[in-house]
Amino acid sequence: MEQQKIDIAVIGECLIELFSNGTLAETSTLNKYFGGDTVTTAVAIARLGGQVTYITKVGNDGFSEFILSSLKKENIDTSLIKANDEQNGMYIVSKSDDKKELLYYKRKTAATKLSIEDLSEEYIKKLKLVYSTGVVQSLSASSRELVRESFRIARENEVLTAYDPNYTSCFMNSVDTKEYLEEIVEYTDIIFLSLKGDAVRLYELDSVDNIMKHFWDKGVKIVVIKSHIDNGYYTGYKGEISFTEFYNSSKAIDTTASGDVFNGGFLYAITKGYAPADAAKFASVVSGLQTQNFGAIQSIPYLNAVLEKI
């Protein structure tokens, strides 16, 4: 895949996923997949037909070939991925009738070595959009610097930037997560926020109007708020706010990473010329279809399946 054909760069960390049906105490089998918040978004973009490259580092621990081959099978460009001698991050998830268990192993992983040395200003200039999350910034001081500089360069060259704080109390702290957002918000064109997880916990804002105004005043062009309270998405652009319901939420059986999938659908649509409100409607179908099967990445739909439902 030649660079000039790539529209979107996603900066992140690819994790190894070990999955079990049944409790960890009782299971004898763990199935191997790959995952992570930004990887899920990148796969969603690629399955819709978007041209996307993934920027990360992988560790030479036996899983690197699996990670790279998995990304390539999804038609994600891996030409910017570098290897080092650290280990790859991992999470273990199990589901049984009465509970879900989730364990993360993310200390001193390969992606913590991401830095501005992995940045190419000339490459960014040729893109349509750069995307990353607060999870990536939380990996290390050098990965945090990489996200900030990538966004700054993109903004200076009229390349769109998109960001999701993706706050999770599993391995992030709310004070730091707010700081990550504040240092890149001036370079951010599109922001995705969970009403309860991001806006309320990080800013103590629970009014859609107040959230929109807060980020519009900071120069963010498009603000998307995901509200499980209202069962849908609010999209704010040029002073106007539209609402899109979750697609077929009554049929959802597994909502794991549905927000990351929505982001992928939205960014694909924006780079294809959709207006923000229409991009939200498109992405709602992408995310809604994904929730109707098990597995964060395995159940992400392809473009034909999405177009059939629109």
MIVEXSE-389353 format. One record per residue (C-alpha): x, y negated, z; residue number from 1; chain. Coordinates in Angstrom, 3 decimals, decimal comma. Layout:
% MIVEXSE-389353
X;Y;Z;NUM;A
...
//
This chain:
% MIVEXSE-389353
0,000;0,000;0,000;1;A
1,683;-3,203;-1,120;2;A
1,676;-6,130;1,284;3;A
-0,059;-8,498;-1,102;4;A
-3,087;-6,188;-1,116;5;A
-3,445;-6,229;2,675;6;A
-6,041;-8,597;4,119;7;A
-5,890;-7,932;7,855;8;A
-3,080;-7,272;10,330;9;A
-3,996;-5,693;13,667;10;A
-1,479;-5,903;16,520;11;A
-1,813;-3,254;19,205;12;A
-0,939;0,047;20,815;13;A
-1,916;3,484;19,541;14;A
-2,591;5,885;22,400;15;A
-2,764;9,645;22,482;16;A
-6,214;10,785;23,597;17;A
-6,699;14,128;25,334;18;A
-10,386;14,974;25,563;19;A
-12,308;17,623;27,462;20;A
-15,948;18,630;27,610;21;A
-16,225;19,401;31,312;22;A
-14,455;18,191;34,418;23;A
-10,661;17,976;34,498;24;A
-10,632;20,281;37,505;25;A
-12,409;23,049;35,618;26;A
-11,363;22,668;31,989;27;A
-8,665;24,832;30,433;28;A
-8,578;22,995;27,086;29;A
-7,759;19,421;26,134;30;A
-8,359;18,365;22,527;31;A
-5,880;15,929;21,004;32;A
-6,936;12,766;19,188;33;A
-5,617;9,227;18,903;34;A
-7,185;6,005;20,130;35;A
-6,916;2,616;21,785;36;A
-8,946;-0,581;21,469;37;A
-7,154;-2,149;18,491;38;A
-6,659;1,192;16,712;39;A
-10,403;1,774;16,848;40;A
-10,975;-1,650;15,281;41;A
-8,385;-0,951;12,573;42;A
-9,983;2,397;11,705;43;A
-13,418;0,757;11,456;44;A
-12,031;-1,811;9,012;45;A
-10,292;0,869;6,941;46;A
-13,317;3,182;6,766;47;A
-15,366;0,297;5,421;48;A
-12,804;-0,182;2,678;49;A
-10,785;-3,019;4,191;50;A
-7,061;-3,300;3,546;51;A
-5,441;-3,272;6,988;52;A
-1,945;-2,883;8,404;53;A
-1,195;-1,908;11,994;54;A
1,649;-3,501;13,931;55;A
2,955;-1,482;16,870;56;A
5,819;0,651;18,118;57;A
5,696;4,402;18,594;58;A
7,871;6,550;20,821;59;A
10,013;9,463;19,691;60;A
8,370;11,880;22,118;61;A
6,848;14,470;19,803;62;A
3,626;12,544;19,193;63;A
5,040;9,926;16,795;64;A
4,497;12,036;13,665;65;A
0,923;12,760;14,738;66;A
0,223;9,050;15,296;67;A
1,691;7,944;11,976;68;A
0,024;10,710;9,970;69;A
-3,339;10,009;11,653;70;A
-3,151;6,322;10,734;71;A
-2,126;7,116;7,158;72;A
-5,041;9,540;6,796;73;A
-7,317;6,614;7,668;74;A
-5,700;4,537;4,870;75;A
-4,098;2,207;7,401;76;A
-0,765;0,765;6,310;77;A
2,075;1,792;8,670;78;A
4,990;0,052;6,977;79;A
5,484;-2,378;9,874;80;A
5,480;0,268;12,611;81;A
8,830;0,837;14,279;82;A
9,989;3,681;16,509;83;A
11,940;3,596;19,776;84;A
12,968;5,981;22,524;85;A
10,139;5,187;24,937;86;A
7,120;7,446;25,360;87;A
3,744;6,921;23,713;88;A
0,858;5,814;25,891;89;A
-1,837;8,337;26,725;90;A
-5,271;8,594;28,228;91;A
-7,282;11,635;29,299;92;A
-11,049;11,557;29,169;93;A
-13,537;14,215;30,225;94;A
-17,302;14,268;30,041;95;A
-19,692;16,517;31,883;96;A
-23,417;16,336;32,566;97;A
-23,065;14,194;35,665;98;A
-19,846;12,203;35,267;99;A
-17,099;10,819;33,071;100;A
-13,434;10,863;34,086;101;A
-10,843;8,545;32,535;102;A
-7,127;8,463;33,324;103;A
-4,551;6,157;31,698;104;A
-0,797;6,668;31,411;105;A
0,579;3,380;30,084;106;A
3,744;2,562;32,034;107;A
6,908;1,766;30,049;108;A
5,377;2,914;26,765;109;A
6,806;2,339;23,299;110;A
4,430;-0,555;22,566;111;A
5,658;-2,505;25,600;112;A
8,750;-3,203;23,490;113;A
6,754;-5,145;20,899;114;A
8,362;-8,562;20,454;115;A
8,744;-11,488;18,074;116;A
11,457;-9,441;16,349;117;A
8,542;-7,463;14,880;118;A
7,123;-10,642;13,391;119;A
7,435;-11,728;9,758;120;A
6,219;-15,249;9,062;121;A
6,251;-14,620;5,308;122;A
4,087;-11,517;5,782;123;A
1,512;-13,359;7,890;124;A
1,227;-16,158;5,331;125;A
-0,134;-13,686;2,752;126;A
-2,893;-12,300;4,980;127;A
-6,513;-13,314;5,402;128;A
-6,718;-12,544;9,123;129;A
-4,714;-11,497;12,210;130;A
-6,401;-9,698;15,129;131;A
-5,319;-8,717;18,621;132;A
-6,610;-8,367;22,202;133;A
-5,793;-9,160;25,798;134;A
-4,920;-5,490;26,287;135;A
-1,956;-5,980;23,952;136;A
-0,828;-9,094;25,799;137;A
-0,984;-7,167;29,081;138;A
1,631;-4,641;27,932;139;A
4,674;-6,852;28,516;140;A
6,006;-10,400;28,369;141;A
7,457;-9,709;24,910;142;A
4,190;-8,325;23,482;143;A
2,409;-11,347;24,914;144;A
4,859;-13,618;23,098;145;A
4,346;-11,690;19,867;146;A
0,575;-12,226;19,951;147;A
0,949;-15,929;20,701;148;A
3,496;-16,545;17,951;149;A
1,548;-14,500;15,406;150;A
-1,555;-16,564;16,099;151;A
0,374;-19,833;15,978;152;A
1,956;-18,995;12,621;153;A
-1,372;-17,804;11,236;154;A
-3,142;-21,003;12,284;155;A
-0,396;-23,175;10,786;156;A
-0,774;-21,333;7,480;157;A
-4,604;-21,347;7,403;158;A
-4,817;-17,602;8,064;159;A
-7,806;-16,694;10,248;160;A
-7,193;-15,356;13,761;161;A
-9,537;-13,209;15,826;162;A
-9,259;-12,199;19,468;163;A
-11,023;-10,138;22,129;164;A
-9,901;-10,452;25,770;165;A
-11,272;-6,926;26,260;166;A
-10,916;-7,222;30,001;167;A
-10,870;-3,885;31,788;168;A
-10,278;-3,538;35,505;169;A
-8,658;-0,124;34,898;170;A
-5,268;-1,673;34,170;171;A
-5,778;-5,439;33,805;172;A
-6,246;-8,246;36,285;173;A
-8,793;-10,965;35,687;174;A
-6,465;-13,866;36,540;175;A
-3,820;-12,701;34,058;176;A
-6,417;-11,886;31,404;177;A
-7,816;-15,411;31,565;178;A
-4,275;-16,760;31,276;179;A
-3,649;-14,613;28,173;180;A
-6,733;-16,074;26,529;181;A
-5,958;-19,654;27,515;182;A
-2,508;-19,550;25,943;183;A
-3,796;-18,495;22,508;184;A
-7,273;-20,050;22,399;185;A
-6,026;-23,173;20,580;186;A
-4,895;-20,895;17,735;187;A
-8,056;-18,745;17,690;188;A
-10,761;-18,977;15,013;189;A
-12,974;-16,062;16,090;190;A
-13,497;-14,809;19,620;191;A
-15,440;-11,752;20,790;192;A
-16,688;-11,816;24,382;193;A
-18,599;-9,418;26,541;194;A
-21,146;-11,502;28,460;195;A
-20,705;-9,599;31,708;196;A
-17,156;-8,290;31,287;197;A
-15,437;-11,396;29,926;198;A
-17,520;-14,571;30,206;199;A
-18,827;-13,950;33,724;200;A
-15,760;-12,302;35,252;201;A
-13,142;-14,563;33,673;202;A
-14,988;-17,918;33,504;203;A
-18,036;-17,487;35,727;204;A
-20,181;-18,527;32,778;205;A
-23,449;-16,616;32,384;206;A
-25,370;-18,924;30,050;207;A
-24,974;-18,247;26,326;208;A
-25,245;-21,968;25,566;209;A
-22,541;-22,856;28,094;210;A
-20,210;-20,134;26,829;211;A
-20,635;-21,278;23,245;212;A
-20,000;-24,920;24,129;213;A
-16,968;-24,030;26,246;214;A
-15,191;-22,283;23,381;215;A
-16,407;-24,590;20,624;216;A
-14,941;-27,463;22,632;217;A
-11,622;-25,603;22,652;218;A
-11,673;-25,398;18,852;219;A
-12,858;-21,803;18,346;220;A
-14,957;-21,737;15,170;221;A
-16,942;-18,521;15,634;222;A
-17,997;-17,208;19,052;223;A
-19,587;-13,771;19,357;224;A
-21,124;-12,738;22,694;225;A
-22,064;-9,117;23,305;226;A
-24,934;-8,930;25,764;227;A
-26,199;-5,623;27,106;228;A
-28,677;-7,607;29,180;229;A
-30,343;-8,873;25,999;230;A
-29,560;-5,756;23,961;231;A
-27,759;-7,611;21,205;232;A
-25,168;-10,061;19,910;233;A
-25,179;-13,865;19,933;234;A
-23,178;-15,484;17,133;235;A
-22,300;-19,159;17,363;236;A
-21,024;-21,144;14,390;237;A
-21,099;-24,874;13,583;238;A
-23,404;-25,639;16,483;239;A
-25,981;-22,975;15,545;240;A
-26,628;-19,779;17,527;241;A
-28,188;-16,656;16,013;242;A
-29,160;-13,382;17,684;243;A
-28,822;-9,826;16,336;244;A
-30,248;-6,818;18,183;245;A
-28,177;-3,708;18,779;246;A
-28,904;-1,304;15,936;247;A
-31,001;1,713;16,970;248;A
-29,795;1,536;20,570;249;A
-32,488;4,030;21,614;250;A
-30,591;6,704;19,658;251;A
-27,203;5,979;21,226;252;A
-25,562;9,005;22,819;253;A
-21,972;7,769;23,234;254;A
-21,137;4,054;23,415;255;A
-17,403;4,547;23,957;256;A
-15,481;1,810;22,074;257;A
-18,632;0,576;20,319;258;A
-17,526;-3,012;20,954;259;A
-14,196;-2,372;19,210;260;A
-16,054;-0,828;16,268;261;A
-18,351;-3,868;16,097;262;A
-15,262;-6,085;15,927;263;A
-13,945;-4,081;12,992;264;A
-17,230;-4,342;11,131;265;A
-17,454;-8,074;11,787;266;A
-13,888;-8,799;10,659;267;A
-14,312;-6,701;7,517;268;A
-17,476;-8,627;6,655;269;A
-15,905;-12,035;7,333;270;A
-12,948;-11,273;5,036;271;A
-15,444;-10,219;2,359;272;A
-17,170;-13,594;2,477;273;A
-20,147;-12,887;4,762;274;A
-21,540;-15,789;6,771;275;A
-21,006;-15,223;10,535;276;A
-24,669;-14,414;11,258;277;A
-24,751;-11,897;8,394;278;A
-21,426;-10,429;9,509;279;A
-22,984;-9,777;12,935;280;A
-25,946;-7,974;11,347;281;A
-23,584;-5,840;9,268;282;A
-21,333;-5,065;12,243;283;A
-24,328;-4,192;14,423;284;A
-25,216;-1,391;11,997;285;A
-21,591;-0,173;11,921;286;A
-21,431;-0,055;15,711;287;A
-24,935;1,367;16,078;288;A
-24,210;4,274;13,756;289;A
-20,995;5,009;15,634;290;A
-22,891;5,365;18,937;291;A
-25,150;8,062;17,507;292;A
-22,391;10,685;17,614;293;A
-19,684;11,675;20,087;294;A
-16,114;10,417;19,851;295;A
-14,895;6,829;19,651;296;A
-13,022;7,203;16,366;297;A
-14,452;10,429;14,981;298;A
-17,940;8,905;14,722;299;A
-17,035;5,606;13,000;300;A
-19,119;5,446;9,799;301;A
-17,938;4,820;6,237;302;A
-19,228;2,001;4,058;303;A
-21,815;4,034;2,127;304;A
-23,496;5,157;5,340;305;A
-23,685;1,553;6,542;306;A
-25,081;0,181;3,283;307;A
-27,817;2,806;3,313;308;A
-29,125;1,355;6,589;309;A
-28,971;-2,333;5,709;310;A
//
